[in-house]
Amino acid sequence: MHHISEIQRSTLALTSQSDSQSLARVLIELLTHSGWVSHAVLLEVHRHTEGGLTAPPPVLRLFDVELGIAHREVSDPRGVLECLDGGAPCAVRASGTTPARIAIPIAGQLMPRRVLVLEGLSADPMVRMQALHLAELFGNQLALIEARERDQLTGLLNRQAFNQCYLQLASAAAGELGDQLWLALLDIDHFKQVNDTYGHLLGDEVLLRFARIMERSFRFNDRLF
């Protein structure tokens, strides 16, 4: 009964979230406070493969539960890339003082990719099943939320996400980043002429390339809408 009540409580907590930041925060809190693991983190993985046959190394960032943004470097990526490449959970054995861990890929179509990393996971089969259940439920809820939050062409956050979370993120970040925050508006010159002269398909390509340039040019913790 204990496991069933935990599943019900966790499911309700995750499915009641309305944005991706709150959803990620609740996932980490559920795992951390459950006692099933010694440590739980959610990583965001960005890979940029444009511009050559050899892809640069992926950019890994750690989701910050307090700020609700991913901005810290990942110091220990063991198992992360393996689970992404294989599309399945990857177990990494303990080594010296480094604890064992399991990396679980989170299903999703849009960037960034997510990986849930659990250290000290209980050997209880029911607990392991519950952890996988939470990861799958998180991925399903994330897909539903991002269908609303992200622009389907560029993958950047859309206007609805801006209206919902900009003030929240700015208020949370102000405590760590200082009193001054900046909002920049970028405009593509003569974009209507591109659509009128070359058609909307080429206009979409311009938007896609512009979005990729923005992702490469701005800091990781900048929010791009």
Buried (B, 14 or more C-beta within 10 A) or exposed (E): EEEEEBBEEBBEBBEEBEBBBBBBBBBBEBBBEBEBBBEBBBBBBBBBEEEEEEEEEBBBBBBBBEBBBBBBEBEEBBBBBBBBEEEEBBEBEEEEEEBBBBBBBBBBEBBBBBBBBBBBBBEEEBBBEBBBEBBEBBBBBBBEBBEEBBBEEBBBBBEEBBEBBBEEBBEBBEEEEEEEEEEEEEEEEEEEEBBEEEEEEEBBBBBEEBBBEBBEEEEBBEBBB
